[in-house]
Amino acid sequence: MNTEIIVAVLALAGTLIGSLGGILAASRLTSFRIERLEKKVEKHNNLVERMVAVEQSCKSAHHRIDELWREGQDNAKGN
């Protein structure tokens, strides 16, 4: 074979190997970043769910305080 053909085949092989290596590295990095984002979203969703529970509890506590305040007002008027 001519040396030019051998050099061209080796250059092609090197290009293919380098390209595939770059694609695989980028794919791994993308997967890693997606996993990290999914974990952050999971934490955020968990926080939102907890805040909804806290808001409901707070509403309930405010209603109870209002009831107690009204009872105190009624008792003060009754005396």
C-alpha positions as CSV (number, residue, x, y, z in Angstrom):
1,M,0.0,0.0,0.0
2,N,1.0,3.5,-0.5
3,T,2.2,5.4,2.6
4,E,-0.4,8.1,1.8
5,I,-3.2,5.6,2.1
6,I,-1.8,4.2,5.4
7,V,-1.5,7.7,6.8
8,A,-5.0,8.5,5.7
9,V,-6.4,5.4,7.3
10,L,-4.6,6.1,10.5
11,A,-5.8,9.7,10.5
12,L,-9.4,8.4,10.0
13,A,-9.0,5.9,12.8
14,G,-7.6,8.6,15.2
15,T,-10.4,11.0,14.2
16,L,-13.1,8.4,14.9
17,I,-11.6,7.4,18.2
18,G,-11.3,11.0,19.3
19,S,-14.8,11.9,18.2
20,L,-16.3,8.9,19.9
21,G,-14.3,9.6,23.1
22,G,-15.5,13.2,23.1
23,I,-19.1,12.1,22.6
24,L,-18.9,9.6,25.4
25,A,-17.4,12.1,27.8
26,A,-20.0,14.7,27.0
27,S,-22.8,12.1,27.5
28,R,-21.5,11.1,30.9
29,L,-21.2,14.8,32.0
30,T,-24.7,15.5,30.8
31,S,-26.1,12.5,32.6
32,F,-24.3,13.5,35.8
33,R,-25.6,17.1,35.6
34,I,-29.2,15.8,34.9
35,E,-29.0,13.5,38.0
36,R,-27.8,16.5,40.1
37,L,-30.7,18.6,38.8
38,E,-33.2,15.9,39.5
39,K,-32.0,15.7,43.1
40,K,-32.3,19.5,43.5
41,V,-35.8,19.3,42.1
42,E,-36.7,16.5,44.5
43,K,-35.5,18.6,47.4
44,H,-37.5,21.6,46.2
45,N,-40.6,19.5,45.7
46,N,-40.2,18.1,49.2
47,L,-39.9,21.6,50.6
48,V,-43.0,22.8,48.8
49,E,-45.0,19.8,50.2
50,R,-43.7,20.6,53.7
51,M,-44.6,24.3,53.4
52,V,-48.2,23.4,52.3
53,A,-48.5,21.3,55.4
54,V,-47.1,24.1,57.6
55,E,-49.5,26.7,56.0
56,Q,-52.5,24.4,56.7
57,S,-51.4,23.9,60.3
58,C,-50.9,27.7,60.6
59,K,-54.4,28.3,59.3
60,S,-55.8,25.8,61.8
61,A,-54.0,27.5,64.6
62,H,-55.2,30.9,63.6
63,H,-58.8,29.7,63.5
64,R,-58.4,28.2,67.0
65,I,-56.9,31.4,68.3
66,D,-59.8,33.4,66.8
67,E,-62.3,31.0,68.5
68,L,-60.6,31.3,71.8
69,W,-60.5,35.1,71.5
70,R,-64.2,35.2,70.7
71,E,-64.9,32.9,73.7
72,G,-62.9,35.3,75.9
73,Q,-64.8,38.3,74.5
74,D,-68.1,36.6,75.1
75,N,-67.1,35.6,78.7
76,A,-66.0,39.2,79.4
77,K,-69.3,40.6,78.2
78,G,-71.2,38.0,80.3
79,N,-69.6,39.2,83.6
